Amino acid sequence: MRSWRSRHEADTREIGARLAVELEPDGVLLLTGDLGAGKTVLVQGLAAALGIDPRQVQSPTFTVVREHQGGQRGLAHIDLYRLEPDEAAALGIEELLAGPGIKAVEWAERLPCPVADGIWLEIRRQGEERSIRERRID
């Protein structure tokens, strides 16, 4: 399992950008971590690598899903913070995850279904630093 240390938001964005190569063309990035840990910052880096203005990437907590187009690929940014798994299932999240483009899911532990071949990352904030660790989900 991989792990990274991030001392600044720019470091976290760079990690997201590097993951874009692994996620193309239709991969899923599954993120867990406390509020303010840096999940959205990491997705901003992913978006930048896909040709999407990272300033457009904001936490979609109230809208649940925000879709972005840029470059050759789209990005679906999903935030399940306010949903329980059965509520997420009713929204058709499973179909969205199986569709085209890259998907980034914040609060992925609330997904109603398993995600095969997704990259799971746990982000922990420790002061200004973040530790980002790949998780294995069986």
N, CA, C and O atoms as a GROMACS GRO file, in nm:
protein
  552
    1MET      N    1   0.084  -0.119   0.000
    1MET     CA    2   0.000   0.000   0.000
    1MET      C    3   0.088   0.125   0.000
    1MET      O    4   0.193   0.129   0.063
    2ARG      N    5   0.041   0.224  -0.072
    2ARG     CA    6   0.117   0.348  -0.082
    2ARG      C    7   0.074   0.446   0.025
    2ARG      O    8  -0.037   0.439   0.079
    3SER      N    9   0.163   0.539   0.053
    3SER     CA   10   0.129   0.649   0.143
    3SER      C   11   0.211   0.772   0.103
    3SER      O   12   0.320   0.760   0.047
    4TRP      N   13   0.156   0.888   0.134
    4TRP     CA   14   0.220   1.015   0.102
    4TRP      C   15   0.208   1.106   0.223
    4TRP      O   16   0.119   1.090   0.307
    5ARG      N   17   0.299   1.203   0.231
    5ARG     CA   18   0.292   1.312   0.329
    5ARG      C   19   0.275   1.441   0.252
    5ARG      O   20   0.344   1.465   0.152
    6SER      N   21   0.185   1.523   0.297
    6SER     CA   22   0.160   1.651   0.234
    6SER      C   23   0.179   1.760   0.338
    6SER      O   24   0.114   1.759   0.443
    7ARG      N   25   0.267   1.852   0.309
    7ARG     CA   26   0.293   1.962   0.403
    7ARG      C   27   0.211   2.088   0.370
    7ARG      O   28   0.193   2.175   0.455
    8HIS      N   29   0.163   2.095   0.247
    8HIS     CA   30   0.088   2.213   0.201
    8HIS      C   31  -0.024   2.167   0.108
    8HIS      O   32  -0.022   2.055   0.057
    9GLU      N   33  -0.121   2.254   0.087
    9GLU     CA   34  -0.228   2.221  -0.008
    9GLU      C   35  -0.173   2.192  -0.146
    9GLU      O   36  -0.226   2.108  -0.218
   10ALA      N   37  -0.067   2.261  -0.185
   10ALA     CA   38  -0.006   2.237  -0.316
   10ALA      C   39   0.044   2.093  -0.327
   10ALA      O   40   0.034   2.032  -0.434
   11ASP      N   41   0.097   2.038  -0.218
   11ASP     CA   42   0.141   1.898  -0.217
   11ASP      C   43   0.022   1.805  -0.238
   11ASP      O   44   0.031   1.708  -0.314
   12THR      N   45  -0.087   1.834  -0.171
   12THR     CA   46  -0.207   1.751  -0.181
   12THR      C   47  -0.262   1.755  -0.324
   12THR      O   48  -0.302   1.652  -0.378
   13ARG      N   49  -0.263   1.874  -0.384
   13ARG     CA   50  -0.309   1.886  -0.523
   13ARG      C   51  -0.217   1.807  -0.617
   13ARG      O   52  -0.266   1.744  -0.712
   14GLU      N   53  -0.088   1.808  -0.592
   14GLU     CA   54   0.007   1.735  -0.677
   14GLU      C   55  -0.018   1.584  -0.668
   14GLU      O   56  -0.008   1.515  -0.770
   15ILE      N   57  -0.051   1.534  -0.552
   15ILE     CA   58  -0.083   1.392  -0.537
   15ILE      C   59  -0.207   1.359  -0.621
   15ILE      O   60  -0.210   1.257  -0.690
   16GLY      N   61  -0.308   1.444  -0.613
   16GLY     CA   62  -0.428   1.424  -0.696
   16GLY      C   63  -0.396   1.424  -0.843
   16GLY      O   64  -0.449   1.343  -0.919
   17ALA      N   65  -0.308   1.515  -0.886
   17ALA     CA   66  -0.270   1.524  -1.027
   17ALA      C   67  -0.200   1.396  -1.072
   17ALA      O   68  -0.225   1.346  -1.181
   18ARG      N   69  -0.112   1.344  -0.988
   18ARG     CA   70  -0.040   1.220  -1.024
   18ARG      C   71  -0.135   1.101  -1.035
   18ARG      O   72  -0.111   1.011  -1.114
   19LEU      N   73  -0.241   1.100  -0.956
   19LEU     CA   74  -0.337   0.989  -0.961
   19LEU      C   75  -0.422   0.990  -1.087
   19LEU      O   76  -0.479   0.888  -1.125
   20ALA      N   77  -0.430   1.104  -1.153
   20ALA     CA   78  -0.512   1.115  -1.275
   20ALA      C   79  -0.471   1.012  -1.379
   20ALA      O   80  -0.556   0.954  -1.446
   21VAL      N   81  -0.342   0.989  -1.393
   21VAL     CA   82  -0.291   0.893  -1.492
   21VAL      C   83  -0.344   0.753  -1.463
   21VAL      O   84  -0.380   0.680  -1.555
   22GLU      N   85  -0.350   0.717  -1.336
   22GLU     CA   86  -0.398   0.584  -1.296
   22GLU      C   87  -0.549   0.571  -1.314
   22GLU      O   88  -0.600   0.461  -1.336
   23LEU      N   89  -0.620   0.680  -1.305
   23LEU     CA   90  -0.766   0.676  -1.309
   23LEU      C   91  -0.823   0.684  -1.450
   23LEU      O   92  -0.939   0.649  -1.472
   24GLU      N   93  -0.744   0.730  -1.546
   24GLU     CA   94  -0.796   0.741  -1.682
   24GLU      C   95  -0.814   0.604  -1.743
   24GLU      O   96  -0.731   0.517  -1.719
   25PRO      N   97  -0.916   0.579  -1.821
   25PRO     CA   98  -1.014   0.676  -1.866
   25PRO      C   99  -1.141   0.683  -1.780
   25PRO      O  100  -1.210   0.785  -1.781
   26ASP      N  101  -1.172   0.577  -1.705
   26ASP     CA  102  -1.302   0.571  -1.637
   26ASP      C  103  -1.292   0.526  -1.491
   26ASP      O  104  -1.383   0.461  -1.441
   27GLY      N  105  -1.184   0.560  -1.424
   27GLY     CA  106  -1.160   0.512  -1.288
   27GLY      C  107  -1.238   0.584  -1.181
   27GLY      O  108  -1.301   0.687  -1.205
   28VAL      N  109  -1.231   0.526  -1.061
   28VAL     CA  110  -1.302   0.582  -0.945
   28VAL      C  111  -1.202   0.604  -0.832
   28VAL      O  112  -1.129   0.513  -0.794
   29LEU      N  113  -1.201   0.725  -0.779
   29LEU     CA  114  -1.119   0.760  -0.663
   29LEU      C  115  -1.213   0.770  -0.544
   29LEU      O  116  -1.307   0.850  -0.545
   30LEU      N  117  -1.188   0.691  -0.442
   30LEU     CA  118  -1.273   0.684  -0.324
   30LEU      C  119  -1.198   0.743  -0.205
   30LEU      O  120  -1.090   0.696  -0.169
   31LEU      N  121  -1.254   0.848  -0.147
   31LEU     CA  122  -1.185   0.924  -0.043
   31LEU      C  123  -1.259   0.916   0.090
   31LEU      O  124  -1.381   0.929   0.096
   32THR      N  125  -1.182   0.896   0.195
   32THR     CA  126  -1.236   0.901   0.331
   32THR      C  127  -1.147   0.994   0.412
   32THR      O  128  -1.030   1.015   0.380
   33GLY      N  129  -1.203   1.048   0.518
   33GLY     CA  130  -1.128   1.138   0.606
   33GLY      C  131  -1.223   1.235   0.672
   33GLY      O  132  -1.334   1.257   0.625
   34ASP      N  133  -1.178   1.293   0.781
   34ASP     CA  134  -1.260   1.386   0.856
   34ASP      C  135  -1.287   1.514   0.776
   34ASP      O  136  -1.225   1.539   0.673
   35LEU      N  137  -1.382   1.594   0.826
   35LEU     CA  138  -1.407   1.726   0.767
   35LEU      C  139  -1.278   1.806   0.768
   35LEU      O  140  -1.206   1.808   0.868
   36GLY      N  141  -1.248   1.872   0.658
   36GLY     CA  142  -1.130   1.956   0.650
   36GLY      C  143  -0.999   1.881   0.631
   36GLY      O  144  -0.892   1.941   0.640
   37ALA      N  145  -1.006   1.752   0.605
   37ALA     CA  146  -0.884   1.672   0.591
   37ALA      C  147  -0.811   1.702   0.460
   37ALA      O  148  -0.689   1.687   0.454
   38GLY      N  149  -0.883   1.743   0.357
   38GLY     CA  150  -0.819   1.774   0.230
   38GLY      C  151  -0.871   1.694   0.112
   38GLY      O  152  -0.806   1.689   0.007
   39LYS      N  153  -0.986   1.633   0.127
   39LYS     CA  154  -1.043   1.552   0.018
   39LYS      C  155  -1.069   1.637  -0.107
   39LYS      O  156  -1.031   1.599  -0.217
   40THR      N  157  -1.134   1.750  -0.089
   40THR     CA  158  -1.165   1.836  -0.202
   40THR      C  159  -1.038   1.894  -0.264
   40THR      O  160  -1.031   1.909  -0.386
   41VAL      N  161  -0.940   1.926  -0.183
   41VAL     CA  162  -0.812   1.978  -0.233
   41VAL      C  163  -0.746   1.874  -0.324
   41VAL      O  164  -0.692   1.908  -0.430
   42LEU      N  165  -0.750   1.748  -0.284
   42LEU     CA  166  -0.694   1.642  -0.366
   42LEU      C  167  -0.770   1.632  -0.499
   42LEU      O  168  -0.708   1.612  -0.604
   43VAL      N  169  -0.901   1.644  -0.496
   43VAL     CA  170  -0.982   1.638  -0.618
   43VAL      C  171  -0.951   1.758  -0.708
   43VAL      O  172  -0.955   1.745  -0.830
   44GLN      N  173  -0.919   1.873  -0.650
   44GLN     CA  174  -0.879   1.988  -0.731
   44GLN      C  175  -0.753   1.957  -0.812
   44GLN      O  176  -0.743   1.998  -0.928
   45GLY      N  177  -0.658   1.886  -0.753
   45GLY     CA  178  -0.538   1.846  -0.825
   45GLY      C  179  -0.569   1.749  -0.937
   45GLY      O  180  -0.512   1.759  -1.046
   46LEU      N  181  -0.658   1.656  -0.911
   46LEU     CA  182  -0.703   1.561  -1.012
   46LEU      C  183  -0.766   1.637  -1.128
   46LEU      O  184  -0.737   1.609  -1.245
   47ALA      N  185  -0.853   1.732  -1.096
   47ALA     CA  186  -0.921   1.810  -1.199
   47ALA      C  187  -0.820   1.887  -1.285
   47ALA      O  188  -0.832   1.888  -1.408
   48ALA      N  189  -0.723   1.951  -1.222
   48ALA     CA  190  -0.623   2.027  -1.297
   48ALA      C  191  -0.551   1.940  -1.398
   48ALA      O  192  -0.525   1.982  -1.510
   49ALA      N  193  -0.518   1.817  -1.359
   49ALA     CA  194  -0.450   1.724  -1.449
   49ALA      C  195  -0.540   1.683  -1.566
   49ALA      O  196  -0.490   1.641  -1.671
   50LEU      N  197  -0.671   1.696  -1.549
   50LEU     CA  198  -0.766   1.661  -1.654
   50LEU      C  199  -0.803   1.781  -1.741
   50LEU      O  200  -0.887   1.770  -1.831
   51GLY      N  201  -0.740   1.895  -1.715
   51GLY     CA  202  -0.770   2.014  -1.794
   51GLY      C  203  -0.890   2.092  -1.745
   51GLY      O  204  -0.947   2.172  -1.820
   52ILE      N  205  -0.928   2.070  -1.620
   52ILE     CA  206  -1.042   2.139  -1.558
   52ILE      C  207  -0.988   2.243  -1.462
   52ILE      O  208  -0.897   2.214  -1.384
   53ASP      N  209  -1.042   2.363  -1.466
   53ASP     CA  210  -0.998   2.468  -1.376
   53ASP      C  211  -1.024   2.424  -1.232
   53ASP      O  212  -1.140   2.404  -1.194
   54PRO      N  213  -0.920   2.408  -1.150
   54PRO     CA  214  -0.940   2.359  -1.013
   54PRO      C  215  -1.024   2.452  -0.926
   54PRO      O  216  -1.080   2.409  -0.825
   55ARG      N  217  -1.032   2.579  -0.965
   55ARG     CA  218  -1.116   2.673  -0.889
   55ARG      C  219  -1.264   2.640  -0.901
   55ARG      O  220  -1.344   2.682  -0.818
   56GLN      N  221  -1.300   2.565  -1.005
   56GLN     CA  222  -1.440   2.524  -1.023
   56GLN      C  223  -1.476   2.407  -0.932
   56GLN      O  224  -1.594   2.379  -0.912
   57VAL      N  225  -1.377   2.339  -0.878
   57VAL     CA  226  -1.402   2.220  -0.796
   57VAL      C  227  -1.418   2.263  -0.651
   57VAL      O  228  -1.324   2.303  -0.584
   58GLN      N  229  -1.541   2.253  -0.607
   58GLN     CA  230  -1.576   2.283  -0.468
   58GLN      C  231  -1.652   2.164  -0.414
   58GLN      O  232  -1.707   2.084  -0.490
   59SER      N  233  -1.654   2.151  -0.284
   59SER     CA  234  -1.724   2.039  -0.224
   59SER      C  235  -1.872   2.043  -0.263
   59SER      O  236  -1.940   2.143  -0.237
   60PRO      N  237  -1.922   1.936  -0.326
   60PRO     CA  238  -2.063   1.935  -0.368
   60PRO      C  239  -2.156   1.884  -0.258
   60PRO      O  240  -2.251   1.810  -0.286
   61THR      N  241  -2.130   1.921  -0.133
   61THR     CA  242  -2.205   1.868  -0.020
   61THR      C  243  -2.356   1.884  -0.036
   61THR      O  244  -2.431   1.790  -0.007
   62PHE      N  245  -2.401   1.999  -0.080
   62PHE     CA  246  -2.545   2.021  -0.088
   62PHE      C  247  -2.604   1.975  -0.221
   62PHE      O  248  -2.723   1.942  -0.227
   63THR      N  249  -2.524   1.971  -0.325
   63THR     CA  250  -2.574   1.925  -0.454
   63THR      C  251  -2.545   1.776  -0.476
   63THR      O  252  -2.600   1.717  -0.569
   64VAL      N  253  -2.463   1.717  -0.396
   64VAL     CA  254  -2.421   1.576  -0.399
   64VAL      C  255  -2.329   1.544  -0.516
   64VAL      O  256  -2.223   1.484  -0.496
   65VAL      N  257  -2.366   1.583  -0.639
   65VAL     CA  258  -2.284   1.553  -0.756
   65VAL      C  259  -2.262   1.681  -0.836
   65VAL      O  260  -2.356   1.753  -0.867
   66ARG      N  261  -2.136   1.706  -0.870
   66ARG     CA  262  -2.102   1.814  -0.964
   66ARG      C  263  -2.023   1.752  -1.077
   66ARG      O  264  -1.927   1.679  -1.053
   67GLU      N  265  -2.063   1.780  -1.198
   67GLU     CA  266  -1.992   1.727  -1.314
   67GLU      C  267  -1.915   1.839  -1.381
   67GLU      O  268  -1.966   1.950  -1.400
   68HIS      N  269  -1.791   1.808  -1.418
   68HIS     CA  270  -1.700   1.905  -1.480
   68HIS      C  271  -1.652   1.848  -1.612
   68HIS      O  272  -1.626   1.728  -1.623
   69GLN      N  273  -1.638   1.932  -1.711
   69GLN     CA  274  -1.582   1.893  -1.841
   69GLN      C  275  -1.456   1.972  -1.864
   69GLN      O  276  -1.447   2.091  -1.832
   70GLY      N  277  -1.358   1.905  -1.920
   70GLY     CA  278  -1.234   1.973  -1.953
   70GLY      C  279  -1.144   1.877  -2.028
   70GLY      O  280  -1.150   1.756  -2.008
   71GLY      N  281  -1.061   1.932  -2.113
   71GLY     CA  282  -0.969   1.847  -2.185
   71GLY      C  283  -1.042   1.734  -2.257
   71GLY      O  284  -1.143   1.758  -2.323
   72GLN      N  285  -0.992   1.615  -2.243
   72GLN     CA  286  -1.049   1.498  -2.309
   72GLN      C  287  -1.151   1.424  -2.222
   72GLN      O  288  -1.230   1.345  -2.274
   73ARG      N  289  -1.150   1.448  -2.093
   73ARG     CA  290  -1.232   1.368  -2.000
   73ARG      C  291  -1.317   1.455  -1.910
   73ARG      O  292  -1.286   1.571  -1.882
   74GLY      N  293  -1.425   1.395  -1.865
   74GLY     CA  294  -1.509   1.460  -1.766
   74GLY      C  295  -1.474   1.408  -1.627
   74GLY      O  296  -1.408   1.305  -1.612
   75LEU      N  297  -1.519   1.480  -1.527
   75LEU     CA  298  -1.499   1.443  -1.388
   75LEU      C  299  -1.631   1.458  -1.315
   75LEU      O  300  -1.691   1.566  -1.317
   76ALA      N  301  -1.677   1.352  -1.252
   76ALA     CA  302  -1.794   1.359  -1.164
   76ALA      C  303  -1.741   1.363  -1.021
   76ALA      O  304  -1.674   1.269  -0.977
   77HIS      N  305  -1.771   1.469  -0.949
   77HIS     CA  306  -1.727   1.487  -0.811
   77HIS      C  307  -1.849   1.466  -0.721
   77HIS      O  308  -1.946   1.542  -0.726
   78ILE      N  309  -1.842   1.363  -0.639
   78ILE     CA  310  -1.957   1.318  -0.559
   78ILE      C  311  -1.923   1.333  -0.412
   78ILE      O  312  -1.814   1.296  -0.369
   79ASP      N  313  -2.016   1.387  -0.334
   79ASP     CA  314  -1.995   1.404  -0.190
   79ASP      C  315  -2.114   1.342  -0.117
   79ASP      O  316  -2.227   1.389  -0.128
   80LEU      N  317  -2.086   1.237  -0.042
   80LEU     CA  318  -2.193   1.163   0.027
   80LEU      C  319  -2.207   1.200   0.175
   80LEU      O  320  -2.271   1.128   0.251
   81TYR      N  321  -2.148   1.312   0.216
   81TYR     CA  322  -2.147   1.351   0.357
   81TYR      C  323  -2.286   1.353   0.419
   81TYR      O  324  -2.304   1.307   0.531
   82ARG      N  325  -2.382   1.405   0.349
   82ARG     CA  326  -2.517   1.422   0.406
   82ARG      C  327  -2.611   1.305   0.379
   82ARG      O  328  -2.729   1.312   0.411
   83LEU      N  329  -2.559   1.198   0.320
   83LEU     CA  330  -2.645   1.086   0.282
   83LEU      C  331  -2.611   0.958   0.357
   83LEU      O  332  -2.496   0.933   0.392
   84GLU      N  333  -2.712   0.880   0.381
   84GLU     CA  334  -2.694   0.744   0.429
   84GLU      C  335  -2.686   0.654   0.306
   84GLU      O  336  -2.732   0.694   0.198
   85PRO      N  337  -2.630   0.533   0.318
   85PRO     CA  338  -2.617   0.446   0.201
   85PRO      C  339  -2.747   0.422   0.125
   85PRO      O  340  -2.746   0.420   0.002
   86ASP      N  341  -2.860   0.405   0.195
   86ASP     CA  342  -2.986   0.380   0.124
   86ASP      C  343  -3.031   0.503   0.046
   86ASP      O  344  -3.093   0.490  -0.060
   87GLU      N  345  -3.001   0.623   0.096
   87GLU     CA  346  -3.034   0.745   0.023
   87GLU      C  347  -2.946   0.758  -0.103
   87GLU      O  348  -2.994   0.800  -0.208
   88ALA      N  349  -2.819   0.723  -0.091
   88ALA     CA  350  -2.728   0.726  -0.206
   88ALA      C  351  -2.773   0.627  -0.313
   88ALA      O  352  -2.766   0.655  -0.432
   89ALA      N  353  -2.819   0.511  -0.270
   89ALA     CA  354  -2.866   0.409  -0.364
   89ALA      C  355  -2.987   0.461  -0.442
   89ALA      O  356  -3.000   0.435  -0.562
   90ALA      N  357  -3.075   0.533  -0.375
   90ALA     CA  358  -3.195   0.585  -0.440
   90ALA      C  359  -3.161   0.690  -0.547
   90ALA      O  360  -3.242   0.714  -0.637
   91LEU      N  361  -3.045   0.752  -0.537
   91LEU     CA  362  -3.004   0.853  -0.634
   91LEU      C  363  -2.940   0.793  -0.759
   91LEU      O  364  -2.912   0.865  -0.855
   92GLY      N  365  -2.916   0.663  -0.760
   92GLY     CA  366  -2.854   0.600  -0.875
   92GLY      C  367  -2.703   0.615  -0.879
   92GLY      O  368  -2.643   0.616  -0.987
   93ILE      N  369  -2.642   0.626  -0.764
   93ILE     CA  370  -2.496   0.642  -0.757
   93ILE      C  371  -2.424   0.525  -0.823
   93ILE      O  372  -2.320   0.545  -0.888
   94GLU      N  373  -2.477   0.406  -0.809
   94GLU     CA  374  -2.411   0.288  -0.868
   94GLU      C  375  -2.399   0.302  -1.020
   94GLU      O  376  -2.295   0.267  -1.076
   95GLU      N  377  -2.501   0.351  -1.085
   95GLU     CA  378  -2.496   0.370  -1.230
   95GLU      C  379  -2.396   0.479  -1.269
   95GLU      O  380  -2.324   0.465  -1.368
   96LEU      N  381  -2.393   0.585  -1.191
   96LEU     CA  382  -2.298   0.693  -1.217
   96LEU      C  383  -2.154   0.642  -1.207
   96LEU      O  384  -2.070   0.676  -1.290
   97LEU      N  385  -2.126   0.561  -1.107
   97LEU     CA  386  -1.991   0.509  -1.088
   97LEU      C  387  -1.950   0.415  -1.201
   97LEU      O  388  -1.831   0.404  -1.232
   98ALA      N  389  -2.046   0.348  -1.262
   98ALA     CA  390  -2.017   0.255  -1.372
   98ALA      C  391  -2.006   0.326  -1.506
   98ALA      O  392  -1.967   0.265  -1.606
   99GLY      N  393  -2.041   0.454  -1.510
   99GLY     CA  394  -2.044   0.528  -1.636
   99GLY      C  395  -1.908   0.579  -1.678
   99GLY      O  396  -1.807   0.553  -1.613
  100PRO      N  397  -1.906   0.652  -1.790
  100PRO     CA  398  -1.780   0.702  -1.845
  100PRO      C  399  -1.722   0.818  -1.765
  100PRO      O  400  -1.793   0.886  -1.690
  101GLY      N  401  -1.593   0.839  -1.781
  101GLY     CA  402  -1.525   0.949  -1.715
  101GLY      C  403  -1.472   0.909  -1.580
  101GLY      O  404  -1.498   0.799  -1.531
  102ILE      N  405  -1.398   0.998  -1.520
  102ILE     CA  406  -1.338   0.974  -1.389
  102ILE      C  407  -1.437   1.021  -1.282
  102ILE      O  408  -1.502   1.124  -1.297
  103LYS      N  409  -1.445   0.943  -1.176
  103LYS     CA  410  -1.533   0.977  -1.066
  103LYS      C  411  -1.450   0.990  -0.938
  103LYS      O  412  -1.362   0.907  -0.913
  104ALA      N  413  -1.477   1.093  -0.858
  104ALA     CA  414  -1.412   1.112  -0.729
  104ALA      C  415  -1.523   1.119  -0.624
  104ALA      O  416  -1.612   1.203  -0.634
  105VAL      N  417  -1.517   1.031  -0.524
  105VAL     CA  418  -1.623   1.021  -0.425
  105VAL      C  419  -1.568   1.056  -0.287
  105VAL      O  420  -1.482   0.986  -0.234
  106GLU      N  421  -1.619   1.165  -0.229
  106GLU     CA  422  -1.585   1.200  -0.092
  106GLU      C  423  -1.683   1.130   0.002
  106GLU      O  424  -1.801   1.114  -0.031
  107TRP      N  425  -1.634   1.090   0.118
  107TRP     CA  426  -1.712   1.014   0.216
  107TRP      C  427  -1.756   0.880   0.155
  107TRP      O  428  -1.870   0.838   0.170
  108ALA      N  429  -1.662   0.816   0.087
  108ALA     CA  430  -1.690   0.693   0.012
  108ALA      C  431  -1.736   0.578   0.101
  108ALA      O  432  -1.796   0.482   0.052
  109GLU      N  433  -1.707   0.585   0.228
  109GLU     CA  434  -1.754   0.479   0.318
  109GLU      C  435  -1.906   0.473   0.326
  109GLU      O  436  -1.961   0.376   0.378
  110ARG      N  437  -1.974   0.573   0.275
  110ARG     CA  438  -2.121   0.577   0.274
  110ARG      C  439  -2.182   0.524   0.145
  110ARG      O  440  -2.303   0.531   0.125
  111LEU      N  441  -2.097   0.473   0.057
  111LEU     CA  442  -2.149   0.416  -0.068
  111LEU      C  443  -2.239   0.296  -0.040
  111LEU      O  444  -2.212   0.219   0.053
  112PRO      N  445  -2.346   0.280  -0.118
  112PRO     CA  446  -2.438   0.169  -0.097
  112PRO      C  447  -2.391   0.039  -0.163
  112PRO      O  448  -2.454  -0.066  -0.146
  113CYS      N  449  -2.282   0.045  -0.239
  113CYS     CA  450  -2.239  -0.072  -0.316
  113CYS      C  451  -2.087  -0.080  -0.316
  113CYS      O  452  -2.019   0.022  -0.302
  114PRO      N  453  -2.034  -0.200  -0.331
  114PRO     CA  454  -1.888  -0.211  -0.343
  114PRO      C  455  -1.843  -0.155  -0.478
  114PRO      O  456  -1.918  -0.157  -0.576
  115VAL      N  457  -1.720  -0.106  -0.484
  115VAL     CA  458  -1.665  -0.052  -0.608
  115VAL      C  459  -1.539  -0.132  -0.642
  115VAL      O  460  -1.436  -0.122  -0.575
  116ALA      N  461  -1.551  -0.209  -0.746
  116ALA     CA  462  -1.436  -0.290  -0.790
  116ALA      C  463  -1.333  -0.199  -0.855
  116ALA      O  464  -1.367  -0.108  -0.931
  117ASP      N  465  -1.210  -0.222  -0.825
  117ASP     CA  466  -1.098  -0.153  -0.888
  117ASP      C  467  -1.089  -0.004  -0.860
  117ASP      O  468  -1.020   0.068  -0.932
  118GLY      N  469  -1.157   0.045  -0.759
  118GLY     CA  470  -1.142   0.185  -0.722
  118GLY      C  471  -1.014   0.204  -0.642
  118GLY      O  472  -0.964   0.109  -0.582
  119ILE      N  473  -0.962   0.324  -0.641
  119ILE     CA  474  -0.848   0.358  -0.557
  119ILE      C  475  -0.902   0.422  -0.430
  119ILE      O  476  -0.963   0.530  -0.436
  120TRP      N  477  -0.881   0.356  -0.316
  120TRP     CA  478  -0.929   0.406  -0.187
  120TRP      C  479  -0.816   0.480  -0.117
  120TRP      O  480  -0.707   0.426  -0.100
  121LEU      N  481  -0.843   0.604  -0.076
  121LEU     CA  482  -0.745   0.681  -0.002
  121LEU      C  483  -0.808   0.734   0.126
  121LEU      O  484  -0.922   0.782   0.127
  122GLU      N  485  -0.732   0.724   0.234
  122GLU     CA  486  -0.774   0.782   0.361
  122GLU      C  487  -0.683   0.901   0.388
  122GLU      O  488  -0.560   0.889   0.387
  123ILE      N  489  -0.744   1.017   0.412
  123ILE     CA  490  -0.667   1.139   0.438
  123ILE      C  491  -0.688   1.180   0.583
  123ILE      O  492  -0.800   1.192   0.631
  124ARG      N  493  -0.576   1.202   0.650
  124ARG     CA  494  -0.581   1.248   0.790
  124ARG      C  495  -0.501   1.377   0.800
  124ARG      O  496  -0.389   1.387   0.750
  125ARG      N  497  -0.561   1.473   0.865
  125ARG     CA  498  -0.494   1.602   0.887
  125ARG      C  499  -0.432   1.602   1.025
  125ARG      O  500  -0.496   1.567   1.124
  126GLN      N  501  -0.306   1.643   1.028
  126GLN     CA  502  -0.233   1.655   1.155
  126GLN      C  503  -0.170   1.793   1.157
  126GLN      O  504  -0.059   1.811   1.108
  127GLY      N  505  -0.242   1.890   1.214
  127GLY     CA  506  -0.198   2.029   1.206
  127GLY      C  507  -0.209   2.076   1.062
  127GLY      O  508  -0.315   2.064   1.002
  128GLU      N  509  -0.101   2.128   1.007
  128GLU     CA  510  -0.100   2.172   0.867
  128GLU      C  511  -0.064   2.058   0.772
  128GLU      O  512  -0.082   2.071   0.651
  129GLU      N  513  -0.013   1.949   0.825
  129GLU     CA  514   0.026   1.835   0.740
  129GLU      C  515  -0.090   1.738   0.722
  129GLU      O  516  -0.183   1.733   0.802
  130ARG      N  517  -0.079   1.663   0.614
  130ARG     CA  518  -0.178   1.558   0.587
  130ARG      C  519  -0.103   1.429   0.561
  130ARG      O  520   0.003   1.428   0.498
  131SER      N  521  -0.159   1.320   0.610
  131SER     CA  522  -0.107   1.189   0.571
  131SER      C  523  -0.215   1.126   0.484
  131SER      O  524  -0.333   1.125   0.519
  132ILE      N  525  -0.172   1.075   0.371
  132ILE     CA  526  -0.263   1.016   0.274
  132ILE      C  527  -0.217   0.872   0.255
  132ILE      O  528  -0.103   0.845   0.218
  133ARG      N  529  -0.309   0.781   0.281
  133ARG     CA  530  -0.273   0.639   0.280
  133ARG      C  531  -0.373   0.563   0.195
  133ARG      O  532  -0.495   0.579   0.209
  134GLU      N  533  -0.319   0.480   0.108
  134GLU     CA  534  -0.405   0.393   0.027
  134GLU      C  535  -0.459   0.284   0.117
  134GLU      O  536  -0.387   0.229   0.200
  135ARG      N  537  -0.587   0.254   0.100
  135ARG     CA  538  -0.653   0.150   0.181
  135ARG      C  539  -0.688   0.033   0.092
  135ARG      O  540  -0.718   0.050  -0.027
  136ARG      N  541  -0.683  -0.083   0.148
  136ARG     CA  542  -0.730  -0.203   0.080
  136ARG      C  543  -0.868  -0.235   0.138
  136ARG      O  544  -0.885  -0.243   0.260
  137ILE      N  545  -0.964  -0.252   0.050
  137ILE     CA  546  -1.099  -0.288   0.092
  137ILE      C  547  -1.129  -0.426   0.037
  137ILE      O  548  -1.126  -0.447  -0.084
  138ASP      N  549  -1.157  -0.517   0.125
  138ASP     CA  550  -1.188  -0.655   0.082
  138ASP      C  551  -1.336  -0.683   0.091
  138ASP      O  552  -1.380  -0.794   0.059
   0.00000   0.00000   0.00000
